[in-house]
């Protein structure tokens, strides 16, 4: 198993070596700076969300789920370094797990080449009755960018 830090739950070594199939560049905002002079930890989920919007477009999520909606079932963030303003953050996203009604995205956020954030988000696809099976087209696109099997070049769309 991994020996990054005693509290680390994500496989940082694997993520550090991953060529991410979907990459988004997000500018830090002055509004996100805290009294310590770095990007506040509470702003990081919003930055990750902006990257997930780009990820959703890349996998054609809106078209493939129709009237269903993606819901966040879990979000884990591990802070490895500070993010600073002004500056851009490059966020790589890859699928790490595909279930019957959900999928998990792992992300790293880099600034100036250094990984500052490791994140994992599990999304459930739901209809009016609750969790629903992933549509086959979505499952196909997710499999194309599954960790260890990604066939897409960085910055690309599936």
Secondary structure, 3 states (H helix, E strand, C coil): CCCCCCCCCCCHHHHHHCCCCEEEEEECCHHHECCCCCECHHHHHHHHHHHHHHHHHHCCHHHHHCCCEEEEEEEEEEECCCCCCCCEEEEEEEEEEECCCEEEEEEEEEECCEEEEEEEEEEEEEECCEECCCCHHHHHHHHHCECCCCCCCCCCCC
